Amino acid sequence: MNIDGGGMSQLDRAELAQQGAIRADGLRAAGVELVALTFVDNSGIARVKAVPVDRLWSAAAWGVGASNSFDFFLATDDIVGGTHSRGPVGDLRLHPDLDALVPLAAQPGWAWAPVWRYDQEGEPHPQDARALAARATARLAARGYNVRTAFEIEWVITAADAPDDPRSAAPGPAYGYARLSSQAAYLRALVSALAAQGVAVEQIHPEYASGQFELSVAAGDPVRAADVAVLTRETIRTVSGRHGLRASFTPKFAPDGVGNGGHVHLSLWDGDRNLCAGGGGRFGLTETAEAFGAGIFSRLPALLAIGAPSVVSYLRLEPHHWAGVFHAWGLENREAPLRLVQGPAGQRDRAANFEVKCFDLTANPYLVVAALLVAGLAGLDSGASLPEPVDVDPGTLPSASRLPATLAEAVTAFEADSALTAAFGPELATTLMDVRRGEIDRLGALPPSELCAVMRYLH
């Protein structure tokens, strides 16, 4: 399917209908009756339409209708206005990516596919975050590079009948085996479901906060990584419910607790060579990888409007909580928002990568990967370099510079960044910030306890 600006021809539609029918035959043989089609909106919520498997051919060729107004939804389902809002007028078409179609092990009888969003004339929708991520990936490929990307998923579980108590379902100390063993069957079922859906889990463990777990997956193509982030989170939600649990991905479950992050790992490659290792720069970085990382580093204030896009995000961004709130980078420095992960000696040519620690799971993962690639490309274009690394908690340094402490500050930084706004395009760049301001107006004045309660189970 064309995602670079051209429309779909009748021949394209005929081919899509044929491929949809072929995929439907395979799904029926696997017992699938329905297909969930998702996109992630500008507030980070996965929205869905579903079709019977017998209608997959039609959805592939002609799309499924969805209102333009979803671009202006807040996480609370309030609909805000904006420069490009058409209110109740207009329609978009959701076309499933058949290459990403997968039966859902955690929801028998169902399959899932992410979608591309087009208008009724067959033109790509300018606010399609997944298409933006694909275009950014293609821009990088045109330079001869690729990026391998993965999201870390953190979440808190509670007993379904005690949704405000993070100790209700997984008692035990941080990182403790007691917490793991208390939910061994649940975690096993989760990893099994993900594996059956083609998601390669690399590790899973209890985290620091009460009731908190973390799951890491194998790195892949940026668009695939964002797809996996969506699929993984929805699988966690479903498996949790089947085990009498409730899952929360919020950046801050309670004001006095430690938050859930959505760290992003990415490494820059030239063919089969990892440019984050084996170079002549600091810690083995090549000059190219340093420029890519420096483009991200310099834009961290603006990137927070994409990767920490909610008012509640800024309750998580506290000093000395390993959330990365000071503008610093360093080797294996978990208090820096940009951390270079080397990996063990003997494996660095495969394992070395940058980790962005200041992001969370209220973010749209497609916008996140797009923004990081755009920032990295800007660093390549300018031949940027990283400042001196920090090998202590940057919050202990008198010269430490804070990243934005509020969503409003991040919005200002994003709007001032010409590389990001140009790549996102005027309609999406403007609408994103209209939505951010809408959330500030709706939620910004709430006391932390009420804000946490409102946001606890939305994402």
C-alpha positions in Angstrom: 0.0 0.0 0.0 1.3 3.4 -1.0 2.2 5.5 2.1 4.4 8.2 0.4 1.7 10.5 -0.8 0.1 8.8 -3.9 -3.4 7.5 -4.1 -4.5 3.9 -4.5 -5.3 2.8 -8.1 -8.2 0.4 -8.9 -5.5 -2.2 -9.6 -4.2 -1.7 -6.1 -7.7 -2.2 -4.6 -8.2 -5.3 -6.6 -4.9 -6.7 -5.4 -5.8 -5.7 -1.8 -9.2 -7.4 -2.1 -7.5 -10.6 -3.4 -4.9 -10.6 -0.6 -7.5 -9.9 2.0 -9.6 -12.9 0.8 -6.5 -15.1 0.9 -5.6 -14.0 4.4 -9.2 -14.5 5.5 -9.1 -18.2 4.3 -6.1 -18.8 6.5 -7.7 -17.1 9.5 -10.9 -19.1 9.1 -8.8 -22.3 9.1 -7.3 -21.1 12.4 -10.8 -20.5 13.9 -10.8 -16.7 13.6 -14.2 -15.1 13.2 -13.4 -11.4 13.8 -10.5 -9.0 13.1 -9.8 -6.0 15.3 -8.3 -3.0 13.4 -6.5 -0.4 15.4 -4.9 3.0 15.1 -3.4 5.0 17.9 -4.8 8.5 18.3 -2.9 11.7 19.1 -3.5 11.2 22.8 -2.0 7.7 22.8 -5.2 5.7 23.0 -5.5 2.6 20.7 -8.9 3.1 19.0 -10.5 0.1 17.2 -13.0 -0.9 14.6 -13.7 -4.7 14.0 -14.9 -6.7 11.0 -16.1 -10.3 10.5 -13.4 -12.3 8.8 -15.6 -12.6 5.8 -15.4 -8.8 5.3 -11.6 -8.6 5.5 -11.3 -8.4 1.7 -13.5 -5.4 1.7 -11.7 -3.7 4.6 -8.4 -4.3 2.8 -9.6 -2.9 -0.5 -12.0 -0.2 0.5 -11.3 0.5 4.2 -13.6 0.8 7.2 -15.1 4.2 8.0 -13.9 6.3 10.9 -14.4 9.9 11.8 -11.8 12.6 11.3 -12.7 13.7 14.8 -10.6 11.0 16.4 -7.6 13.2 15.8 -9.0 15.6 18.4 -9.9 13.0 21.1 -8.3 13.4 24.5 -7.5 10.3 26.5 -10.6 11.1 28.6 -12.7 11.0 25.4 -13.4 14.7 25.4 -13.1 16.1 21.9 -11.3 19.4 21.6 -11.3 21.9 18.8 -8.3 22.9 16.7 -7.1 24.7 13.6 -7.7 21.7 11.4 -10.8 20.3 13.1 -13.8 19.6 10.9 -16.0 18.7 13.8 -18.5 16.0 12.9 -17.9 16.4 9.1 -15.9 14.0 7.0 -14.8 10.4 6.9 -11.6 8.4 6.8 -11.0 4.9 5.7 -9.0 2.4 7.8 -7.1 -0.1 5.7 -5.5 -3.1 7.6 -1.9 -3.8 7.0 -2.2 -7.4 5.9 1.5 -8.1 6.5 1.0 -7.3 10.2 -2.1 -9.4 10.6 -1.9 -11.9 13.5 -4.4 -14.2 15.2 -4.8 -13.3 18.9 -3.8 -16.1 21.2 -5.2 -14.2 24.2 -8.6 -13.6 22.5 -9.6 -16.9 20.8 -11.6 -16.3 17.6 -10.0 -12.9 17.0 -7.2 -11.6 14.9 -5.6 -8.1 14.9 -4.0 -5.8 12.4 -2.9 -2.2 12.6 -4.2 0.1 9.9 -3.2 2.8 7.5 -5.5 5.8 7.4 -6.6 7.2 4.0 -9.3 9.7 3.0 -12.2 8.7 0.8 -10.4 9.6 -2.4 -7.6 7.2 -1.6 -5.1 9.8 -0.4 -3.0 9.2 2.7 -4.4 11.0 5.8 -1.8 13.7 6.9 -2.4 12.8 10.5 -1.7 9.0 10.1 1.0 8.4 12.7 1.9 5.0 11.4 2.5 6.4 7.9 4.7 9.1 9.4 6.8 6.5 11.1 7.1 4.6 7.8 8.1 7.7 5.9 10.8 8.5 8.5 12.1 4.9 8.2 12.2 5.3 4.4 14.1 8.6 4.7 16.7 6.9 6.8 16.9 3.9 4.4 17.5 6.4 1.6 20.6 7.4 3.4 21.7 3.8 3.6 20.9 3.3 7.3 18.3 1.4 9.3 17.4 1.6 13.0 16.5 -1.3 15.2 14.0 -0.3 17.9 12.2 -1.7 20.9 9.9 -0.4 23.6 10.1 -1.5 27.2 6.7 -2.0 28.7 6.1 -1.4 32.4 2.7 -1.9 34.1 1.1 -2.3 37.5 -1.3 -5.1 38.3 -4.0 -5.0 40.9 -6.8 -7.4 41.9 -9.8 -6.6 39.8 -11.8 -5.9 43.0 -9.1 -3.6 44.5 -8.1 -1.4 41.5 -6.6 1.3 43.7 -4.3 -1.0 45.7 -1.0 -1.8 43.9 -0.2 -4.3 46.6 -3.4 -6.3 46.2 -2.2 -8.7 43.5 1.6 -9.0 43.7 3.0 -8.7 47.3 6.7 -8.7 47.8 9.7 -6.5 47.6 11.0 -4.7 44.5 12.5 -7.1 42.0 11.8 -9.9 44.5 11.2 -13.5 43.6 8.2 -13.5 45.9 6.4 -11.1 43.7 7.2 -13.2 40.6 6.2 -16.4 42.2 2.9 -14.9 43.4 1.9 -14.4 39.7 3.9 -17.2 38.0 0.9 -18.6 36.2 -0.2 -15.2 35.0 3.3 -14.3 33.7 3.7 -17.6 32.0 0.3 -17.3 30.2 1.3 -13.8 29.1 4.7 -14.8 27.6 3.0 -17.8 26.0 0.4 -15.7 24.4 2.9 -13.1 23.1 5.1 -15.9 21.7 2.1 -17.4 19.8 1.5 -13.9 18.3 5.1 -13.6 17.1 6.3 -11.3 19.8 9.8 -12.3 21.0 10.0 -11.6 24.7 13.6 -11.2 25.9 12.9 -10.8 29.6 10.2 -10.2 32.2 10.6 -9.4 35.8 9.2 -7.5 38.8 10.0 -3.8 38.9 10.6 -1.3 41.6 7.1 0.0 42.3 4.4 -2.0 44.2 2.7 -4.5 41.9 4.9 -3.4 38.9 6.4 -5.6 36.2 8.5 -5.0 33.1 8.7 -6.8 29.8 11.3 -6.3 27.1 11.0 -7.5 23.5 13.4 -8.0 20.7 14.3 -5.0 18.6 13.0 -4.7 15.1 12.1 -2.2 12.3 10.7 1.0 13.8 7.1 0.5 12.5 7.1 -3.1 13.6 8.4 -2.0 17.0 5.5 0.4 17.4 3.1 -2.4 16.2 4.6 -4.7 18.8 4.2 -2.1 21.5 0.5 -1.8 20.8 0.0 -5.6 20.5 2.0 -6.3 23.7 0.0 -3.8 25.8 -3.3 -5.0 24.6 -2.2 -8.6 25.3 -1.2 -7.7 28.8 -4.5 -6.1 29.4 -6.4 -9.1 28.1 -4.4 -11.7 29.9 -4.6 -9.7 33.1 -8.4 -9.7 32.9 -8.5 -13.4 32.4 -6.5 -13.9 35.6 -8.7 -11.6 37.7 -6.3 -8.7 37.5 -6.4 -5.2 36.2 -3.4 -3.7 34.3 -2.4 0.0 34.5 0.2 1.5 32.2 -0.1 5.1 33.6 3.1 7.1 34.2 2.0 7.6 37.8 -0.3 5.2 39.5 -0.3 7.2 42.7 1.4 10.5 43.5 3.8 9.0 46.1 4.7 6.0 44.0 7.2 5.3 41.3 5.9 5.6 37.8 5.6 3.3 34.7 8.1 4.2 32.0 8.0 3.5 28.3 11.7 3.5 27.5 12.8 3.3 23.9 15.9 1.5 22.7 17.3 2.2 19.3 20.6 1.4 17.5 21.7 2.7 14.1 22.9 0.2 11.5 24.7 0.3 8.2 23.6 -3.0 6.7 24.7 -5.6 9.2 27.1 -3.3 11.1 25.9 -1.7 14.4 27.2 1.9 14.3 26.8 2.2 18.0 29.8 -0.1 18.6 33.3 -0.6 17.2 33.9 3.0 16.3 36.7 5.4 17.3 34.6 7.7 19.4 33.7 7.7 23.1 32.6 4.3 24.3 33.0 2.8 20.8 30.5 5.1 19.1 31.1 5.7 15.4 31.0 9.3 14.2 27.7 8.6 12.5 26.0 7.1 15.5 27.2 10.0 17.7 25.7 12.5 15.2 22.4 10.5 15.2 22.3 10.3 19.0 23.3 14.0 19.3 20.3 14.9 17.1 18.0 13.2 19.6 19.9 14.6 22.6 19.6 18.2 21.5 15.9 17.8 20.9 14.9 16.1 24.1 12.9 19.1 25.4 10.8 19.1 22.2 10.6 15.3 22.1 8.9 15.3 25.5 5.8 16.7 23.8 5.7 13.4 21.8 7.1 10.9 24.3 5.7 12.3 27.6 2.5 13.8 26.1 0.2 13.9 29.1 -0.2 16.1 32.1 0.3 13.0 34.3 3.6 12.3 32.5 5.3 15.1 34.5 4.4 13.6 37.9 6.7 10.7 36.9 9.5 13.0 35.8 11.1 13.6 39.2 14.8 13.9 40.0 16.5 10.8 41.5 13.8 8.4 40.3 15.7 7.0 37.2 13.3 8.8 34.9 15.8 11.1 33.3 14.8 14.6 34.0 18.1 16.5 33.5 19.5 17.3 30.1 22.4 14.8 30.2 23.7 11.6 28.7 26.1 9.0 29.8 27.3 5.4 29.6 25.0 3.1 31.6 23.7 6.2 33.5 20.2 5.4 34.5 19.5 8.9 35.7 20.3 10.4 32.3 17.4 10.7 29.8 19.7 9.5 27.0 21.7 6.4 28.1 24.2 4.6 26.1 23.9 0.8 26.7 27.1 -1.0 25.6 26.2 -4.6 26.5 28.7 -7.2 27.6 32.1 -7.5 26.1 32.0 -9.8 23.2 28.4 -8.9 22.3 28.6 -5.1 21.8 28.6 -5.3 18.0 25.0 -6.6 18.4 23.8 -5.1 21.7 25.0 -1.5 21.9 22.2 1.0 21.7 20.8 4.3 22.9 18.0 4.2 25.4 15.6 7.1 25.8 14.4 7.0 29.4 12.1 10.1 29.8 9.2 8.7 27.7 6.1 6.8 29.0 3.3 4.7 27.7 0.7 7.6 27.3 2.6 8.2 24.1 1.6 7.1 20.6 4.5 4.7 19.7 4.3 5.5 16.0 4.8 9.2 16.8 7.6 8.3 19.1 9.6 6.3 16.6 8.9 8.9 13.9 10.1 11.8 16.1 13.3 9.9 17.2 14.2 9.1 13.6 13.5 12.7 12.5 15.7 14.0 15.3 18.5 11.6 14.5 18.4 12.5 10.8 18.6 16.1 11.8 21.7 15.3 13.8 23.2 13.4 10.8 22.5 16.4 8.5 24.2 18.9 10.8 27.1 16.6 11.8 26.1 17.1 15.4 28.2 15.9 18.4 27.3 14.9 21.9 28.5 17.0 24.9 30.7 15.5 27.6 29.0 12.5 29.2 27.9 12.5 32.8 29.0 9.6 35.0 27.1 10.7 38.2 23.5 11.5 39.0 23.2 14.7 37.0 20.8 16.1 39.7 23.8 16.4 42.0 25.6 18.7 39.7 25.2 22.5 40.2 25.2 23.0 36.5 22.4 20.5 35.8 19.8 21.7 33.4 16.2 20.4 33.8 14.2 19.2 30.9 10.7 20.6 30.7 8.9 20.2 34.0 5.4 20.6 32.5 3.6 19.6 29.4 3.2 23.3 28.5 7.0 23.8 28.5 7.4 20.8 26.2 4.7 22.1 23.8 6.7 25.4 23.5 9.9 23.5 22.8 8.2 21.3 20.1 6.7 24.3 18.3 10.1 25.9 18.2 11.8 22.9 16.6 11.7 23.3 12.8 13.1 19.8 12.0 10.3 18.1 13.9 7.4 20.4 12.9 8.5 20.3 9.2 8.7 16.4 9.2 5.4 16.1 10.9 3.7 18.5 8.5 1.6 21.5 9.4 -1.7 19.7 10.0 -0.3 17.0 12.3 2.2 19.2 14.1 -0.5 21.8 14.8 -3.2 19.3 15.8 -0.9 17.5 18.2 -0.2 20.7 20.1 -3.9 21.6 20.0 -4.6 18.3 21.7 -1.9 18.8 24.2 -3.3 22.2 25.1 -6.7 20.6 25.3 -5.4 18.2 27.9 -3.8 20.9 29.9 -7.1 22.8 30.0 -9.0 19.7 30.9 -6.6 18.1 33.4 -3.9 20.6 34.3 -5.5 22.1 37.4 -6.4 18.7 39.0 -4.6 17.9 42.2 -2.1 15.0 41.7 -4.2 12.4 43.5 -7.3 13.2 41.4 -5.2 13.3 38.2 -3.7 9.9 38.9 -7.2 8.5 39.6 -8.6 9.9 36.3 -5.7 8.6 34.2 -5.0 5.3 36.0 -6.6 2.9 33.5 -7.1 5.0 30.3 -4.0 3.8 28.5 
